[in-house]
Amino acid sequence: MVYSLQDETVALWKKGSGVLLDCQLPHLIGIDEDMLCDGIVLYYLKEGRTLIGSDEASCSQGIVLHGPGLLGEHCVLENRAGTVTLIPRDGVLCSVNGSVVTEPCQLNQGDITKLGSGTLLRFNQPTEAAQLREKCQRGLPSAFSLPLTDMSNSTETLSEAMLQNPG
Protein backbone atom coordinates (compact mmCIF):
# COMPACT_ATOMS: atom_id res chain seq x y z
CA MET A 1 0.00 0.00 0.00
CA VAL A 2 1.39 3.43 -0.90
CA TYR A 3 -0.02 6.70 0.40
CA SER A 4 0.83 10.18 -0.82
CA LEU A 5 0.87 12.89 1.84
CA GLN A 6 0.95 16.12 -0.19
CA ASP A 7 4.41 15.87 -1.80
CA GLU A 8 5.73 12.97 0.28
CA THR A 9 5.13 9.29 -0.41
CA VAL A 10 4.85 6.89 2.50
CA ALA A 11 4.77 3.15 1.87
CA LEU A 12 3.18 0.60 4.16
CA TRP A 13 4.45 -2.98 3.81
CA LYS A 14 3.38 -6.18 5.53
CA LYS A 15 6.43 -7.80 7.10
CA GLY A 16 5.71 -11.11 8.80
CA SER A 17 3.13 -10.39 11.46
CA GLY A 18 4.12 -6.71 11.53
CA VAL A 19 3.79 -3.64 9.35
CA LEU A 20 6.71 -1.59 8.04
CA LEU A 21 6.14 2.11 7.44
CA ASP A 22 8.63 3.42 4.90
CA CYS A 23 9.22 7.18 4.74
CA GLN A 24 12.40 8.44 3.07
CA LEU A 25 12.35 11.87 4.72
CA PRO A 26 13.79 12.35 8.20
CA HIS A 27 10.91 12.00 10.65
CA LEU A 28 9.85 11.84 14.27
CA ILE A 29 7.76 9.08 15.78
CA GLY A 30 5.62 10.05 18.75
CA ILE A 31 6.18 7.92 21.83
CA ASP A 32 2.91 8.54 23.61
CA GLU A 33 2.87 8.23 27.37
CA ASP A 34 -0.89 7.66 27.19
CA MET A 35 -1.24 3.93 27.75
CA LEU A 36 -4.68 4.03 26.08
CA CYS A 37 -3.29 5.40 22.81
CA ASP A 38 -3.43 2.72 20.13
CA GLY A 39 -2.07 4.64 17.14
CA ILE A 40 1.35 5.65 15.90
CA VAL A 41 2.06 9.25 14.95
CA LEU A 42 4.75 10.04 12.39
CA TYR A 43 5.85 13.63 11.75
CA TYR A 44 7.93 13.90 8.59
CA LEU A 45 10.41 16.77 8.28
CA LYS A 46 10.53 18.48 4.90
CA GLU A 47 13.49 20.56 3.79
CA GLY A 48 13.62 23.83 5.75
CA ARG A 49 12.28 24.79 9.14
CA THR A 50 9.50 23.04 11.05
CA LEU A 51 8.09 24.92 14.04
CA ILE A 52 7.04 22.82 17.03
CA GLY A 53 4.74 24.06 19.76
CA SER A 54 1.27 23.89 21.23
CA ASP A 55 -1.99 25.23 19.90
CA GLU A 56 -1.42 28.31 22.11
CA ALA A 57 1.25 29.65 19.72
CA SER A 58 0.86 33.11 18.22
CA CYS A 59 1.76 31.74 14.77
CA SER A 60 1.00 28.48 13.00
CA GLN A 61 3.16 25.53 14.09
CA GLY A 62 4.20 22.77 11.68
CA ILE A 63 3.86 20.21 14.47
CA VAL A 64 1.34 20.87 17.24
CA LEU A 65 1.90 18.86 20.41
CA HIS A 66 0.20 18.78 23.80
CA GLY A 67 1.80 17.95 27.10
CA PRO A 68 3.17 19.33 30.33
CA GLY A 69 5.85 21.99 29.90
CA LEU A 70 5.23 22.48 26.17
CA LEU A 71 5.12 26.13 25.20
CA GLY A 72 3.22 27.64 22.30
CA GLU A 73 6.46 28.15 20.38
CA HIS A 74 8.75 25.50 21.84
CA CYS A 75 11.48 24.71 19.31
CA VAL A 76 12.42 24.53 15.64
CA LEU A 77 13.69 21.56 13.65
CA GLU A 78 15.78 22.63 10.69
CA ASN A 79 16.30 20.10 7.89
CA ARG A 80 19.15 21.06 5.56
CA ALA A 81 19.88 18.36 2.97
CA GLY A 82 18.93 15.62 5.44
CA THR A 83 20.88 17.02 8.40
CA VAL A 84 18.34 17.90 11.08
CA THR A 85 19.11 20.34 13.88
CA LEU A 86 16.98 20.89 16.99
CA ILE A 87 16.91 24.59 17.90
CA PRO A 88 15.27 25.18 21.30
CA ARG A 89 13.60 28.51 22.06
CA ASP A 90 14.96 30.44 25.05
CA GLY A 91 13.82 29.09 28.40
CA VAL A 92 12.18 25.89 27.15
CA LEU A 93 12.90 22.35 28.28
CA CYS A 94 14.38 20.16 25.54
CA SER A 95 16.62 17.13 25.92
CA VAL A 96 18.21 14.62 23.56
CA ASN A 97 19.01 11.15 24.92
CA GLY A 98 18.64 12.47 28.47
CA SER A 99 20.95 15.50 28.07
CA VAL A 100 19.40 18.96 28.34
CA VAL A 101 19.81 21.00 25.14
CA THR A 102 19.97 24.81 25.24
CA GLU A 103 21.85 25.40 21.97
CA PRO A 104 21.26 24.04 18.45
CA CYS A 105 21.90 20.27 18.43
CA GLN A 106 22.22 17.97 15.42
CA LEU A 107 19.96 14.93 15.68
CA ASN A 108 21.16 11.45 14.74
CA GLN A 109 19.35 8.24 13.85
CA GLY A 110 17.55 6.81 16.88
CA ASP A 111 17.88 9.86 19.15
CA ILE A 112 15.13 10.19 21.76
CA THR A 113 14.01 13.79 22.14
CA LYS A 114 12.02 15.00 25.12
CA LEU A 115 10.11 18.26 24.77
CA GLY A 116 8.65 19.85 27.88
CA SER A 117 8.43 17.45 30.79
CA GLY A 118 6.84 14.51 29.05
CA THR A 119 6.57 14.62 25.25
CA LEU A 120 8.87 11.96 23.78
CA LEU A 121 9.80 11.61 20.12
CA ARG A 122 12.19 9.23 18.38
CA PHE A 123 14.16 10.71 15.48
CA ASN A 124 14.62 8.56 12.37
CA GLN A 125 16.91 9.51 9.50
CA PRO A 126 16.42 6.83 6.81
CA THR A 127 19.59 7.72 4.87
CA GLU A 128 21.74 7.56 8.02
CA ALA A 129 20.03 4.32 9.10
CA ALA A 130 20.83 2.73 5.71
CA GLN A 131 24.49 3.78 6.02
CA LEU A 132 24.67 2.35 9.55
CA ARG A 133 23.09 -0.95 8.39
CA GLU A 134 25.65 -1.17 5.58
CA LYS A 135 28.53 -0.58 8.02
CA CYS A 136 27.18 -3.26 10.34
CA GLN A 137 26.88 -5.73 7.46
CA ARG A 138 30.50 -5.05 6.49
CA GLY A 139 31.56 -5.56 10.11
CA LEU A 140 32.68 -1.95 10.58
CA PRO A 141 32.11 -0.32 13.97
CA SER A 142 29.34 2.25 14.08
CA ALA A 143 27.49 4.31 16.64
CA PHE A 144 25.07 1.39 17.03
CA SER A 145 27.64 -1.38 17.38
CA LEU A 146 29.89 0.16 20.03
CA PRO A 147 28.18 2.13 22.80
CA LEU A 148 25.56 -0.31 24.03
CA THR A 149 25.62 1.57 27.34
CA ASP A 150 24.41 4.67 25.48
CA MET A 151 21.53 2.67 23.99
CA SER A 152 20.79 1.35 27.48
CA ASN A 153 20.83 4.90 28.86
CA SER A 154 18.37 6.04 26.15
CA THR A 155 16.09 3.13 27.03
CA GLU A 156 16.39 3.93 30.74
CA THR A 157 15.59 7.59 30.04
CA LEU A 158 12.54 6.53 28.03
CA SER A 159 11.41 4.12 30.77
CA GLU A 160 11.89 6.74 33.51
CA ALA A 161 9.96 9.35 31.55
CA MET A 162 7.08 6.94 30.97
CA LEU A 163 6.99 6.03 34.68
CA GLN A 164 7.05 9.70 35.72
CA ASN A 165 4.29 10.58 33.24
CA PRO A 166 1.93 7.60 33.23
CA GLY A 167 -0.75 9.55 31.40
C-alpha positions as CSV (number, residue, x, y, z in Angstrom):
1,M,0.0,0.0,0.0
2,V,1.4,3.4,-0.9
3,Y,0.0,6.7,0.4
4,S,0.8,10.2,-0.8
5,L,0.9,12.9,1.8
6,Q,0.9,16.1,-0.2
7,D,4.4,15.9,-1.8
8,E,5.7,13.0,0.3
9,T,5.1,9.3,-0.4
10,V,4.8,6.9,2.5
11,A,4.8,3.2,1.9
12,L,3.2,0.6,4.2
13,W,4.5,-3.0,3.8
14,K,3.4,-6.2,5.5
15,K,6.4,-7.8,7.1
16,G,5.7,-11.1,8.8
17,S,3.1,-10.4,11.5
18,G,4.1,-6.7,11.5
19,V,3.8,-3.6,9.4
20,L,6.7,-1.6,8.0
21,L,6.1,2.1,7.4
22,D,8.6,3.4,4.9
23,C,9.2,7.2,4.7
24,Q,12.4,8.4,3.1
25,L,12.3,11.9,4.7
26,P,13.8,12.4,8.2
27,H,10.9,12.0,10.6
28,L,9.8,11.8,14.3
29,I,7.8,9.1,15.8
30,G,5.6,10.1,18.7
31,I,6.2,7.9,21.8
32,D,2.9,8.5,23.6
33,E,2.9,8.2,27.4
34,D,-0.9,7.7,27.2
35,M,-1.2,3.9,27.7
36,L,-4.7,4.0,26.1
37,C,-3.3,5.4,22.8
38,D,-3.4,2.7,20.1
39,G,-2.1,4.6,17.1
40,I,1.4,5.7,15.9
41,V,2.1,9.3,15.0
42,L,4.8,10.0,12.4
43,Y,5.9,13.6,11.7
44,Y,7.9,13.9,8.6
45,L,10.4,16.8,8.3
46,K,10.5,18.5,4.9
47,E,13.5,20.6,3.8
48,G,13.6,23.8,5.7
49,R,12.3,24.8,9.1
50,T,9.5,23.0,11.1
51,L,8.1,24.9,14.0
52,I,7.0,22.8,17.0
53,G,4.7,24.1,19.8
54,S,1.3,23.9,21.2
55,D,-2.0,25.2,19.9
56,E,-1.4,28.3,22.1
57,A,1.2,29.6,19.7
58,S,0.9,33.1,18.2
59,C,1.8,31.7,14.8
60,S,1.0,28.5,13.0
61,Q,3.2,25.5,14.1
62,G,4.2,22.8,11.7
63,I,3.9,20.2,14.5
64,V,1.3,20.9,17.2
65,L,1.9,18.9,20.4
66,H,0.2,18.8,23.8
67,G,1.8,18.0,27.1
68,P,3.2,19.3,30.3
69,G,5.8,22.0,29.9
70,L,5.2,22.5,26.2
71,L,5.1,26.1,25.2
72,G,3.2,27.6,22.3
73,E,6.5,28.1,20.4
74,H,8.8,25.5,21.8
75,C,11.5,24.7,19.3
76,V,12.4,24.5,15.6
77,L,13.7,21.6,13.7
78,E,15.8,22.6,10.7
79,N,16.3,20.1,7.9
80,R,19.2,21.1,5.6
81,A,19.9,18.4,3.0
82,G,18.9,15.6,5.4
83,T,20.9,17.0,8.4
84,V,18.3,17.9,11.1
85,T,19.1,20.3,13.9
86,L,17.0,20.9,17.0
87,I,16.9,24.6,17.9
88,P,15.3,25.2,21.3
89,R,13.6,28.5,22.1
90,D,15.0,30.4,25.0
91,G,13.8,29.1,28.4
92,V,12.2,25.9,27.2
93,L,12.9,22.3,28.3
94,C,14.4,20.2,25.5
95,S,16.6,17.1,25.9
96,V,18.2,14.6,23.6
97,N,19.0,11.1,24.9
98,G,18.6,12.5,28.5
99,S,20.9,15.5,28.1
100,V,19.4,19.0,28.3
101,V,19.8,21.0,25.1
102,T,20.0,24.8,25.2
103,E,21.9,25.4,22.0
104,P,21.3,24.0,18.4
105,C,21.9,20.3,18.4
106,Q,22.2,18.0,15.4
107,L,20.0,14.9,15.7
108,N,21.2,11.5,14.7
109,Q,19.3,8.2,13.8
110,G,17.5,6.8,16.9
111,D,17.9,9.9,19.1
112,I,15.1,10.2,21.8
113,T,14.0,13.8,22.1
114,K,12.0,15.0,25.1
115,L,10.1,18.3,24.8
116,G,8.7,19.9,27.9
117,S,8.4,17.5,30.8
118,G,6.8,14.5,29.0
119,T,6.6,14.6,25.3
120,L,8.9,12.0,23.8
121,L,9.8,11.6,20.1
122,R,12.2,9.2,18.4
123,F,14.2,10.7,15.5
124,N,14.6,8.6,12.4
125,Q,16.9,9.5,9.5
126,P,16.4,6.8,6.8
127,T,19.6,7.7,4.9
128,E,21.7,7.6,8.0
129,A,20.0,4.3,9.1
130,A,20.8,2.7,5.7
131,Q,24.5,3.8,6.0
132,L,24.7,2.3,9.5
133,R,23.1,-0.9,8.4
134,E,25.7,-1.2,5.6
135,K,28.5,-0.6,8.0
136,C,27.2,-3.3,10.3
137,Q,26.9,-5.7,7.5
138,R,30.5,-5.0,6.5
139,G,31.6,-5.6,10.1
140,L,32.7,-1.9,10.6
141,P,32.1,-0.3,14.0
142,S,29.3,2.3,14.1
143,A,27.5,4.3,16.6
144,F,25.1,1.4,17.0
145,S,27.6,-1.4,17.4
146,L,29.9,0.2,20.0
147,P,28.2,2.1,22.8
148,L,25.6,-0.3,24.0
149,T,25.6,1.6,27.3
150,D,24.4,4.7,25.5
151,M,21.5,2.7,24.0
152,S,20.8,1.3,27.5
153,N,20.8,4.9,28.9
154,S,18.4,6.0,26.2
155,T,16.1,3.1,27.0
156,E,16.4,3.9,30.7
157,T,15.6,7.6,30.0
158,L,12.5,6.5,28.0
159,S,11.4,4.1,30.8
160,E,11.9,6.7,33.5
161,A,10.0,9.3,31.5
162,M,7.1,6.9,31.0
163,L,7.0,6.0,34.7
164,Q,7.1,9.7,35.7
165,N,4.3,10.6,33.2
166,P,1.9,7.6,33.2
167,G,-0.7,9.5,31.4
